[in-house]
Amino acid sequence: MAKTVRVDEETYRRLCEQAGKLQTVLKRPVSLDETIRYLTGRLKMRNRISDLAGSWDISDQEAEAIKKDLAEGWKRWTSKRYA
């Protein structure tokens, strides 16, 4: 059974913003009902590592620095099992 709920313009705008964010994460259309269920904790999202793909915006210089630091770290790493 559906019910009508009245909200002011600001609340409606914020609910729509949350629906847009949820839609971006789920990569599919999301209803306001689904958004409310998510916000009230009745709908659980499965977190997947692939959800993070493309979320970290870094420059080429930062990426190179990370690769360099990782390479240095791996050079110093040893396993007691194989040492």
C-alpha atoms as a printed R data frame, in Angstrom:
   type eleno elety resid chain resno      x       y       z
1  ATOM     1    CA   MET     A     1  0.000   0.000   0.000
2  ATOM     2    CA   ALA     A     2  1.459   3.362  -1.025
3  ATOM     3    CA   LYS     A     3  1.294   6.449   1.194
4  ATOM     4    CA   THR     A     4  1.705  10.121   0.416
5  ATOM     5    CA   VAL     A     5  4.246  12.046   2.468
6  ATOM     6    CA   ARG     A     6  4.542  15.820   2.287
7  ATOM     7    CA   VAL     A     7  7.966  17.427   2.538
8  ATOM     8    CA   ASP     A     8  9.146  20.976   1.977
9  ATOM     9    CA   GLU     A     9 11.177  21.993  -1.080
10 ATOM    10    CA   GLU     A    10 14.527  21.854   0.756
11 ATOM    11    CA   THR     A    11 13.884  18.316   2.041
12 ATOM    12    CA   TYR     A    12 12.765  17.179  -1.411
13 ATOM    13    CA   ARG     A    13 15.878  18.703  -3.012
14 ATOM    14    CA   ARG     A    14 18.162  16.971  -0.514
15 ATOM    15    CA   LEU     A    15 16.356  13.662  -0.973
16 ATOM    16    CA   CYS     A    16 16.813  13.961  -4.735
17 ATOM    17    CA   GLU     A    17 20.531  14.700  -4.213
18 ATOM    18    CA   GLN     A    18 20.857  11.546  -2.117
19 ATOM    19    CA   ALA     A    19 19.001   9.562  -4.783
20 ATOM    20    CA   GLY     A    20 21.473  10.865  -7.364
21 ATOM    21    CA   LYS     A    21 24.439   9.796  -5.251
22 ATOM    22    CA   LEU     A    22 22.936   6.363  -4.679
23 ATOM    23    CA   GLN     A    23 22.228   6.056  -8.402
24 ATOM    24    CA   THR     A    24 25.875   6.869  -9.150
25 ATOM    25    CA   VAL     A    25 27.077   4.158  -6.780
26 ATOM    26    CA   LEU     A    26 24.604   1.516  -7.941
27 ATOM    27    CA   LYS     A    27 24.923   2.518 -11.622
28 ATOM    28    CA   ARG     A    28 21.175   2.196 -12.207
29 ATOM    29    CA   PRO     A    29 18.029   4.283 -11.745
30 ATOM    30    CA   VAL     A    30 16.948   4.678  -8.111
31 ATOM    31    CA   SER     A    31 13.501   5.650  -6.851
32 ATOM    32    CA   LEU     A    32 12.876   8.043  -3.970
33 ATOM    33    CA   ASP     A    33 11.309   5.127  -2.088
34 ATOM    34    CA   GLU     A    34 14.501   3.094  -2.464
35 ATOM    35    CA   THR     A    35 16.535   6.108  -1.371
36 ATOM    36    CA   ILE     A    36 14.436   6.523   1.774
37 ATOM    37    CA   ARG     A    37 14.800   2.802   2.573
38 ATOM    38    CA   TYR     A    38 18.572   3.113   2.147
39 ATOM    39    CA   LEU     A    39 18.777   6.241   4.326
40 ATOM    40    CA   THR     A    40 16.677   4.657   7.070
41 ATOM    41    CA   GLY     A    41 18.843   1.545   7.075
42 ATOM    42    CA   ARG     A    42 16.243  -0.839   5.653
43 ATOM    43    CA   LEU     A    43 18.171  -1.307   2.416
44 ATOM    44    CA   LYS     A    44 21.741  -2.547   2.578
45 ATOM    45    CA   MET     A    45 24.167  -1.956  -0.249
46 ATOM    46    CA   ARG     A    46 26.787  -4.539  -1.049
47 ATOM    47    CA   ASN     A    47 30.149  -2.859  -1.022
48 ATOM    48    CA   ARG     A    48 32.421  -4.038  -3.794
49 ATOM    49    CA   ILE     A    49 35.983  -2.955  -4.436
50 ATOM    50    CA   SER     A    50 34.960  -2.164  -8.021
51 ATOM    51    CA   ASP     A    51 32.658   0.573  -6.654
52 ATOM    52    CA   LEU     A    52 35.815   2.578  -5.984
53 ATOM    53    CA   ALA     A    53 37.065   2.393  -9.568
54 ATOM    54    CA   GLY     A    54 37.734   5.876 -10.867
55 ATOM    55    CA   SER     A    55 36.939   7.570  -7.565
56 ATOM    56    CA   TRP     A    56 40.510   8.640  -6.804
57 ATOM    57    CA   ASP     A    57 41.582  11.479  -9.079
58 ATOM    58    CA   ILE     A    58 45.383  11.797  -9.057
59 ATOM    59    CA   SER     A    59 47.895  13.360 -11.384
60 ATOM    60    CA   ASP     A    60 50.457  11.418 -13.421
61 ATOM    61    CA   GLN     A    61 53.186  12.702 -11.087
62 ATOM    62    CA   GLU     A    62 51.348  11.383  -8.021
63 ATOM    63    CA   ALA     A    63 50.838   8.003  -9.688
64 ATOM    64    CA   GLU     A    64 54.543   7.761 -10.509
65 ATOM    65    CA   ALA     A    65 55.492   8.700  -6.936
66 ATOM    66    CA   ILE     A    66 53.216   5.946  -5.595
67 ATOM    67    CA   LYS     A    67 54.715   3.387  -7.990
68 ATOM    68    CA   LYS     A    68 58.225   4.428  -6.962
69 ATOM    69    CA   ASP     A    69 57.414   4.180  -3.238
70 ATOM    70    CA   LEU     A    70 55.842   0.751  -3.726
71 ATOM    71    CA   ALA     A    71 58.882  -0.499  -5.640
72 ATOM    72    CA   GLU     A    72 61.166   0.705  -2.833
73 ATOM    73    CA   GLY     A    73 58.974  -0.953  -0.229
74 ATOM    74    CA   TRP     A    74 58.983  -4.271  -2.049
75 ATOM    75    CA   LYS     A    75 62.787  -4.192  -2.262
76 ATOM    76    CA   ARG     A    76 62.997  -4.041   1.545
77 ATOM    77    CA   TRP     A    77 60.314  -6.644   2.179
78 ATOM    78    CA   THR     A    78 61.363 -10.154   3.099
79 ATOM    79    CA   SER     A    79 59.393 -13.092   4.315
80 ATOM    80    CA   LYS     A    80 60.765 -14.988   7.300
81 ATOM    81    CA   ARG     A    81 59.364 -18.141   5.775
82 ATOM    82    CA   TYR     A    82 61.668 -17.866   2.752
83 ATOM    83    CA   ALA     A    83 64.658 -16.076   4.295
